[in-house]
């Protein structure tokens, strides 16, 4: 529905848009398959499985695009497959066909990611250049009528009382306690806790040998993983060649 505006009148609908239109049948009822019995639904599923309906061949009106691995299949891959694939893409990336643009490119300037990747002195020099010699921009073309009085003159804006009143802080002295409330001070000597010596932990040669053995095991595991990754990348590069 289209609308037209007037400076002296409120928004009113366009009379041309309210022309009589043919009634469109609107069916909001649920499908009949929801109310059919269980045995009929089971029989229909078995019939579709063993004797599916023969449909006409699919006619594609657009050019198919290879999107590669779907997101659901990529999330189901184990972590080591993704690690090896990422390393292989860094060492020997796939050669993609040239990009075909079907629309007119628009110059949007420098992207935000490119701006964040610059060093700090580059942005400093750019800011200084903008202050000394700013770029001349074309005049702004407004298509809407500006509003003169955003806040009506009948309104009264009052500041908060906490922003207007400024007084020094006054701290009143504590009230004196009555004599009955004063408790007698216990002047008896307090027994100090006896300091106990902490048991000294001595590192034995068995502990050192155990730590050395574990470090050697970890070293062999990491070397084996690195060798497996290198072998995988070599095989992937050989397969692509």
Residue pairs with C-beta under 8 A, 6 or more apart in sequence:
1 13
1 14
1 17
1 18
2 14
2 16
2 17
3 11
3 12
3 13
3 14
4 12
4 14
5 11
6 12
7 145
33 41
74 82
83 229
84 229
84 232
84 233
84 236
87 229
87 232
87 233
88 232
88 233
88 236
88 237
91 233
91 237
92 233
92 236
92 237
92 240
94 240
115 123
151 157
